[in-house]
Amino acid sequence: MVANPARRVALADAAITVLGEQGARGLTHRAVDVLAGLPKGTASNYFPSRAALLLGAAERIFVRLTPEDSRVGEIEASAGDDTLVDYVQYVLERLLAAPQLALALIELRLAAARSADVAEVIAPFLRAGLAADVEFHRTHGLSGGTDRVVLLHHLVDGLVLDRLTVPLQPDRDPADVAAEFVRALRSR
Amino acid sequence: MVANPARRVALADAAITVLGEQGARGLTHRAVDVLAGLPKGTASNYFPSRAALLLGAAERIFVRLTPEDSRVGEIEASAGDDTLVDYVQYVLERLLAAPQLALALIELRLAAARSADVAEVIAPFLRAGLAADVEFHRTHGLSGGTDRVVLLHHLVDGLVLDRLTVPLQPDRDPADVAAEFVRALRSR
């Protein structure tokens, strides 16, 4: 196998599209080859197991959701108490602007629930992501330790699941929901 | 078609199992007939469209998750400020004790995101469920109007998605996470 980074990215992006459009059950190496317009067997060369393919998709989702440094800088420069509100709203904004990525993340978790092999590779990846986020909060002076950051993750996950599927309050701005939540935590 | 309520329930239960085990994409009338051990075409007789089948599953999930009156009574009789903590913990307990139902609810939402026909029947059902929950909170003296109840739904959804798939903090008791959240809201 010749390592071709661009091809690897194209395959991971195709895997994300399949996950977002068809759900985890539709994700096969063959479906990825077809969508990427590559010969049968290409996805298997780069990602030898289904778990590896799902991990490749997960890594690529996080790359594509990476915050822009300039925006994070703006948020940091903004007024004190509302920094965490702005930051969580920015997380939410990125997820809602990329429905396919956000839905694929949910599908990845569901795939992990159904397969121990998938859970084994996805769990350490997601937990490392949490640890990195806790460190980001710490170095950027945002309040919270691990427990608080996990609460924020749960709220954002629940809110994204709601907004991208069947919004219970379609007329309410999700940014306001996030702000209400962060302010409630801050007052503790 | 002869209406047979027990058969309708058996079909809805089979639909839930398929949803929970295989995801929304695996849910076909044929898969439900096979799992229920009924002749081909039975599920189609009771639920003429895929959207009707998903609504049947949704209705049955809510029936199966109905709280026990005796437990709600106990919670109501408990000390004032912690009533909402106890109630949310009871909601969480029921969902985590029935992983198949909880995962099927997430799958229903994902199916609605992928099909306007499904969204059209699932959305009013879920919104009616929210209205009933807001009314339950009001009549049981639990604080919060619609906005607060929706925040609770988001948190519980995010927490359930986490615990039933890839728990970010596997050693932490989810009941404690729910309590931390409700107490944060109460202090506002």
Interface residues (C-beta under 8 A of the other chain):
Chain A: E21 Q22 G23 A24 R25 G26 P99 L103 I106 E107 R109 L110 A112 A113 R114 A119 I122 A123 L126 R127 L130 T146 D147 V150 L151 H153 H154 L155 V156 D157 G158 L159 L161 D162 L164 T165 V166 L168 Q169 R172 V177 E180 F181 R183 A184 L185 S187 R188
Chain B: E21 Q22 G23 A24 R25 G26 P99 L103 I106 E107 R109 L110 A112 A113 R114 A119 I122 A123 L126 R127 L130 T146 D147 V150 L151 H153 H154 L155 V156 D157 G158 L159 L161 D162 L164 T165 V166 L168 Q169 R172 V177 E180 F181 R183 A184 L185 S187 R188
